[in-house]
């Protein structure tokens, strides 16, 4: 008799929990971006997290971990992209210097992401936010490196940056991770 009751209860918990977790991605994203200066990230948050394995069953802390891991993967890919651009050649001296700055900043940021992961694991929210703020600066420093190439208008250089999308994605992912952690 008890075995017949346990199975339906377990089934309801599993099915109900899955629906609640899916709603949790949408709710977490809405709550994270609401009232911030980045409410535009709500749709990006939902699609990015829903595409990540484990997000359908993750709570807010789990979604923060997923967002942080996505940031780590993104920054690792950014370094590989920069290395590929440097190998390709054909850059001016100013562009080569900007690429070198970008590579250096992203590598430094990768080290700090590991510190942020530890801060998240040990529930040190302020340390996490401080670390991820430093991580996010890699993208803005990279943008600035291209914008400040001597001899051309800053707006033209920023538009010509081969890393504009990479930097934008990096900044959005890092900001998203910080906003979710602030909910904890």
N, C-alpha and C positions, 0 to 999 in steps of 0.2 A: 504494500500500500504506500509506504513512504517513498519507494523508488518511483512510483507513478507520479507522485506529486513533485519530486525533485526535478525531473526532466522538463515538464512544462515551465516551472519557475525559472530554471536555468535558461531555457529557450527565450523566455520573455526578457530576462536580464540581458542576454547577449544581443537580441534584436533591438530591444529598446535602448540599450547602451550605445549601439552603433548609430542609431538615428540621433541620439542626443549628442554624440561626439561630432557628427557631421554638422549639426546645427552649431556646435561649439566653435567650429572653424569660422563660420559666418559671424557668430556673436562675438567671438574673441577679436576678429578683425574690426568689426564695427566699434566695439568698446575701445580697442587700442587706438584707433585713428580719430574717434570722436573727441572733439575739443582740442585736438593737436593742430599744429600748423600744417599737417600732412594728411588731411582728410582725403586727399586725392589718392592715397595709397590703399584705400579700402578694397577696391576691385582687384588690384595687384596682389594684395594680401590673400584674399580668398582664392584666387586662381593659383597662386604660387604654393600656398600651403596645401590645398586640396590635391595638387599634383604630386606632392611628396608622400612617399611611403610612410605609413604609420599615422598620418594626420587624422584619418577617419576615426581612430580610437584614442587620440591624444587629448589630454586635458590641457589647460592653459600652460602649465609648466612644460608639458611635452611639446606643445606648439612652439614655445620659446626655444626649446632645445633644437627642434627641427629648423626654425628660422636661423639659429646660430650656426648650425651645421651647413645650411644652404649658403650662409655668408662665407664660411670657411671654404667651401667648394668654389664659390664665385671668385674669391680672391686668389685662390690657387690657379684657377683658369685664367684670371687676368694676368698673372705672372707669366704663364705659358704664352698667352697672346702677345704680351710685350716682347718676350724673347723671340718669338716668331717674326714680329715686326722689325726688331733689331737685325736679325739674320737676313731679312729680305733685302735690306739696303735701299739705296736711292734717297736717303734723307739728307737734308741740309744739316750743317753743324748745330744749328739751333734746335732742330727737331730731334737729332741724336741726343743732345743734352736733355731735352724734355723727356724722351723715352727712358734715358738712364735715371732721371729723377723719379719717373713713374715706377720703374722696376724697383728701385730702392725703397720707395714708400710702401708699395704693395708687399714686398718681402718683410719689411718692418711690421706692417699691419698683421701679417700672418702670425708672427710671434705674439702679438698682443691678443689676437683672437683666442689663442690657446689659454692665455691668462683669463680672458673673459669666460671661457668654457669652465675653468676652475671656479671662478667667482659664481657662476650660475649653479654649479654643482654644490657649492657650499652656502647657497642662499645669501650671498653678499650682493644685493641688488645695486647699491650705489657704486661698488667697485666694478660691477659688470657694465653699468651705464658709462662710467668714466673710461673703461677700457674700450668699449665699442665706439665712444665718441672719438677716441684717438684712432681707432680703425677706420672710421668713416672719413677722417681727414686725409687718408691716402688718396681717395678719389678726388677730393677737392684740390689737394696739392698737385695731383696729376693734371687736372684741368688748368690750374694756375700756371703750371710749367709750360703748357702750350700757349696759353693766353699771353704769357710774358716773353715770348720769343722776340728778341730785338729786331727792329726793321719792318714790322708790319703792324697793322691795327689789331688790338687785342681781340675784338669781335671776330675779325677774319681768322685769326689763329685758332680761336676756340671752335669755330665752325669747321676748320680744316683738321682738327685733332682726330687722329685715327682711333682714339680711345673714348670718344664722347659717349657712345652707348655703353661701353664697358664701365666707365666711371658712373654713369647715371644708374645703371643696374646695381652696382656696388653700393652706392649711396642709398638707394631705395631699400635694398635688402638689409643693410646695417640699421637703417632707421626703423624699419619694420621690426627687426629683432628687439631693438631697444624699447619700442612702444609696447610690445607684447610683455616684455619683462617688467615693465612699469605696472602692469596689471597684477603681478604676483604679490 
